[in-house]
């Protein structure tokens, strides 16, 4: 075990746990549900930007994305920049209206918003089940990424790294709730920026400059420096699919949309859009360029997912590598804590309070205990599932992302901006979207070479519009609630 690498990482984990304990003190005497699941809507602009970027920037972005760039080349770096407007789109499309209505209806979860808009138990139940299943899959990806990071960089076994990583994430999330999640996200976003810059600088120095690195990539395979990438993988249908999946469709990701509930005021929103877009651009470009150029530094990697920690150990001094090992660790932790807390909210708030215990008997005693227990149980289940990892985690992560988008994108967006949208239309969109996505993904069917998400969203939109127009409109109370500014 490399102690020079481990010591800074352990100090970082202790700091994160300290934030969790600090956040737990804010719950004393307050509304547990509002504080634990939404942080009493108190985020400022910087925290909003960082938590949104950090939540979206996951193991897939910091481990899997650079791994794909390592394998495919500089073309993947250009493709990754499609993700640049994600913060602007999420906060611009959902942010202001979401926050206003969430305060009116006292919404704590995405399904609270769906119930307020569509008044349909079927929509809420289907949304809840989708969130839990998709988040379990994506949390498995994050656990795998964290364990592989520790395995590669510190000398721990995969299982030892997995248990160390999982224990830390579960502890501060269970203890601190939403406030701990967003505060650690802000810290982790800053660490990701510093770590990405340091690693990229180290690569350029180790490779004798950018021109020499590109020359070496061309020597390995000329396609590594072409827009189409190695094997001509980056075709036009693939790029269109990627643009929908990781840019436009991100508006439909529940864990990103939930951030629109928690900011303080309009000033925080506007500042969050600006800061978040800049930070997202720097991270996406730096991470993926490091992965692509890393092919020239370490040309013989057996697993592309190991390129980021391997590069850190190769081009940085051990103590500095230990400091910046926290950057990809932060990317992973900042995604899993958000999904873990929202999965718990879905079980407790959307299903237990609404259906299993509608009379809310002994609420003050049961809800805190049940919330903490659900968070712990979900994390433990994900930990067990991560013991058998797949070869490349980016594809599993994208599969789960697509499923969430197929279910939530149109009900969220049209529910805010189309007064004629109703419950039957939303349900038809959710069912048709997820069934189409599941069938196309399961059998590997690519209509016109497109990823399954493109026809799934197209079918979901058509089903939403047609069924809404053929069924009665929502009642006037709902329409007034969502049309007032």
N, C-alpha and C positions, 0 to 999 in steps of 0.2 A: 504494500500500500504506500502511495506517495503522500507523505505527511505534509509536504509543502503545498500540494494541491488541496489536501483535505482541510487544513486549518482555516483558510479564508472562507471556504464553502460552509464549514460548520458555524463560523461566526455569522455568516449571512443567514443561515437557517435559524440561528438563535434570535437574530434581529426580527425576522419574520414572525416567530413565535411571540416575541415581546409585543409586537403590534396586535396580535390576536388577543393577548391578555388585556392590553390597553383598551381595545375596542369593547371587550366584554363588560367593562366598567360603565359604559354609557347606557347599558340596558337597565340599570338599576332604577326602579320606580317608574319606568316608561311603558309604552305600549310594546309588548314583546314582538308581536307580528310585524308591526311597522318598522321597528328598529332592526330586528334580526334579518328580515328578508329585503328591506329596502333602505335601511340606514336613515329613516326619517327625512328622506328627500333633501339632503343637505350638501350635496357635492358642489364644489366650485369648478371653474373652468379648467384648470390644470388637472385636477383629479378626474374630472369627466373625460377629458381627452386621453389621459394616460390609461384609465381603466378600460375605455373602449378599444384603444389600440392594443393594450396588453391582453384583453380578453380575446380579441380576434387573432392576435399573433400567438400561435400555439406551437406545439411540438411539430405539427405539420409545416408551419412556416419557418421555424428556426432549425429544425432537424431534417424533416422530409423535403421541404422546398429546396434548401441548398443541396441536399442529396440528389434531387432531380436535376438541378443545375450542373452538378458534378458529372452526372451521367450523360446529359443531353447537350450541355454547352451554353454559350453566351445567349443563344436564342431564348433559353428559358428565363434569363434575366429580364429580357424585354417583355416576355409574356407575364412575368411576375408583377411588372409595373402596372398591369391592368388593375391591380388591387389598390392603387393609390387613392381613388376617390371614395373608398368604403366609408370612412368616417363622415365625410361631407354628405354622402347619400343617406346614411342612417340617421344622422342628426337633422339633415335638411328635410328629408321626406317625413320622418316620424316625430322628430324631437319636440317641436313646440306644441303641436296639436295633441300628441300623446301625453305630454306633461299636464296640459290644461285639463283634459278629460280624465286622466288618472286621478287628479286631485278632486274632481267633482264626484267621481264614483268611488273614491277611496280604494283604487286598484293597487294591489301589491304584486300581482303576477300578470303575465300575458293573458292567461285564461280569464282573469277578472275583466280585462278589457273585451275579450271575445264574448263573455256573457252579457256585459252591459250593452254591447252593440247588437248581438244576434238573439239573445234570450233563448238559447238552444242548449239543452243538456248534452245532446249528441255532439255538438261542436266542441264543447268544453271537455267531454270525456275523450274524444278522439284526439284533441290537442294535447291533453295530459298524457295519454298513453304514448303518443309520438315523441313528446319531449323526453319522457323517461327512457324509452328504448334507444333513441338516437343519442342522448347524452351519455348513457352507459357505454355505447360504442365509442364515442369520441373521448370519453374519460379513460377508457382502456388505452386508446392511442397515446394520451398524455402520460399515463403511468409507464407505458412501454418506453416512450421517449426519455423520461426522467431516469429510468433504470439503465437504459443503454448509455446515457450520458455518463452516469456514475461508473458504469462498468468499464467504459473506454478510457476515462480520464483518471480514475483513482485506483484501479486494481481490485476493486470489489467485484464479487461475482454478480451476475445479473439479478439473482434472487436477493442478495444482500442490498444492492442498490435500490431495488424495487421496494423493499420493506422500509429502508431509511427514508426514501422520498415520500412514500405513501403516508408514513407515520407523521411526518412534518406537516404535509398538506392537510390531512384529516384533523390534526390537533388544532391548528390555528383557525381553520374554517368552522369546525364544530364550536370552538370557544367564542370566536369573535363575530361570526355571522357576516352580513353584507358589509358592515362598516370596515371590518378587518379585511375583507376581500378587496374593496376599492382602495383602501389605504396601501395595502401591499401591492396592488396593481400599479399605483403611482410610483412607488419605490422601484418595482420591477421594470417599469417602462424606462425609467432613467438609467437603470443598470443595463438594460438591453441596448440603449443608444451608445453608452460608453463602451460596452463590450464589443459591439459590432464595429465601431470605429477603430478600436485597438486591434482587433483581429485583422481587419482589412489593411491597416497600416503595416502590421507584421508580415502579412502575405506579400505585399508590394516590396518590402525591404528584403525578405528572404528570396524572392524571385527576381531580384535585380531590376525592378520596375515593370510597369504595365506592358510596354512593347515586347519585352523579353518573354513575359508570361504568355502573351497572346501568340507569339512565335512558337513557343513550346506546345501550346494547345494545337496549333495548326500542324505541327510535326506529328502529334499523336493521332489526330484525325481532322482533316480540313473542315468537316461538317461541324466540329465543335465551335467554330467561329462564324458559322453561317446562321441566318435567321431561322432556317428550317430545323436546325439542330441535328445531332447524330441520328442516323437512320431516317432522316426527313420526317421526324415525328410530328413537328409543329405545322400541321396542315391548316388551311383556312377553317374547315369545320371544327377542328380541335380548338383553335384560338377563339372562335365564336362561342363555343361551348364553355371554355374557360372564363371568358368575359362574363357570361351569364352566371356561372357557378360561383365565382369568387369576387364578383364586383356588384352587379345589379341585384343578384339574388341574396346578397348579404343582408339587405333590408329585411328579409324574412327570417333571419336567425333570431330565435327568441332571446338568447343570452345577450346578444347585442342590442336588440330592441328594448330590453328591460332597463338598460342604462338611461333611456329617455325618461324613465319615471323618476330618477333619483337626483337630478341636478337642482340647484337652488333657485335660479332665476334666469331671465333672458340673457343677461350679461354673461353668465356662466356658459350658456348654450353657445353664444357667438364665439366666445374665447375658445371653447372646446372644439368647435369646428376648425378654427384656424390652427391651433396647436396640434390637434390630432392629425390633420392632413399633412402637415410638415413632418411630424414624427413618423407617421406611417410611410411617407415617401423615403425618408432616410433609412429606416429599418429594412424595408422591402428591397431597396436597391443594394444596400450594404451586405445583407445576409446572402442574397442570391449571387451577387458578384463574387463574394468570398467562396461560395461553393463551387462556382464555375472555374475560377482561377486556381482553386485548390487541386484541380486535376493535374496541373503542371507541377505542383509541389509534391503531391502524393498520388502518383498515377496508378497505383496497384491496389486500391481499396477493395476488399471483398464485399463490403456492405456500404452502399452510398449513405445510409443513415448515420454512419459513424464519422463522416467527413468533418463536421464542425468541431467536435471534441478532439479529434485527431489533429486537426490544423492548429487548434489552440496549444496543444502540447508540443507541436513541431516548431512553431514560429515565435512563441512567447517564452520568456523565462518561467520556470516552474511556479514561483510565487505569484507572478503576474497572471499566469494561466489560471491559477487557483482563484484569483479575484474575479476574472472575467468568465470563469466557468459558471458563475452565478447568472450570466446573461441568458444563455439558453435555458438554464434551470428556471429563471424568472418567467420566460415565455411560456414554459410548460405549466408552471404552478398557477400563473395568472389566468389561464384558461380553465383548468380543472376546478379551481375553487369557485369560479363563477357558475359553472355548470352543476357543480355539486350543490351549491346553495339554492339554485333554481329548481333542481330536481326535488330537493327536500320541500321547497315551497309548493311545488306542484302536488306532491303527495299529501302534505298537511293542509294547505290552504284550499286547493282546488278540489281535492277528492274527499279528504276526511271531514273538513268543516262543512262542505256543501252537501255531501251525500251520506257519509257514514255516521256523522253526528250533527245533523242539521239543527237540533235543539241546542247545541253547544253546551252540553252539560259539563260542569266542572271545568270550564274553559281555562280559567286562570292557572289551574294546577296542571292540566294535561298538555296544553299546547307547548309550553317551553320544553317539557321533557320529551314529548313526541317529536318536536322539531330536531332537537339534538340527537335523538335516537335514530331518526330517519337519515340524517346526514351521515352518521357513523355507519349505519348498516349499508347504505348505498356505496360509500367509499370502500367498505370491506369487500362487497361483491365485485366491485371493479378491480380491486387488488387481486382477488382470486382469478378473475378472468384474464388478467395481464400476465399470469405465470407462463402462458404459452403464446409468445408473440409471433405475428406474421413477419415476412421478410422486409417489406417496405411499408411504413405506416401511413404515408401520404394518401394512398388509394383508399384505405379504410376510412380515414378522416373525411375525404371528399365524398365518399358514399353516404356517410351519415349527414354531412352538410346538405347534400342534395335532397335527402328525404325531408329534412326540416323545411327547406325552402319550398318544396312541392306542396307541403301542407299549409304553411303559414303565410307565404308571401302575399297572395291575393286577399285572403281574409283580413290581414292587417292593413294593407294599402287601400283596397277598395272600401273597407269599412270606415276609413277616415275621410275618403274623398268622393265617394259615390253614394248619394242619399238613397238610391233605390236598392242598394245591397241589403239582402235579408238572410235569415238563418238557413233556409233550404238551399239558397245559392252558395253560401259559404260551405255548407256540408258537402254539396255536390262537388265543389272545387277541391276540397280536401281529400275526399274519397277518390275521385278520378285522378287527381295528381299523384297521390301516393301509390295507387294501384298501377298506373302507367309507369311510374318510376321503378317500382319493384319488379314488374315484368321485364322491362327493357334492361334493367341492370342484371337481373338474375340470369337471363339468357344471352347477355352480351349483344343485344340488338342495337345497331346504330343507324337510325334513319338518316339518310344522306350524309353519313359519317359524323353525325352530331352526338354529343353526350346525351344520356337519357334525360337530363334535367331540362333541356330545351323543349322537346315535344311534351314533356310532362307539364311544364308551366303553361305552354300553349293550350293544352287540353283543359287544364285547370281554369284558365281564364275564360275559355269558351263556355265551359260548364257553369261557371259562376254567373256569367252574364245571361245566358239562356234561361237557366232555372230561376234566377231572380226576376226576370221579366215575365215568366209564366206563372209565378206565384204571387200572393198578396204582398204589398210593400210593408216595410216595418211600421209600427205604430208611430203616431205623431210625437209622443214623448221621447222616443229613442232618436228620432230625426232631429228634434230640437236640441237634444243633449249634445249631439255630435256636430251640429251645424253652427252652434253659437261659438264665437271666438272669445 
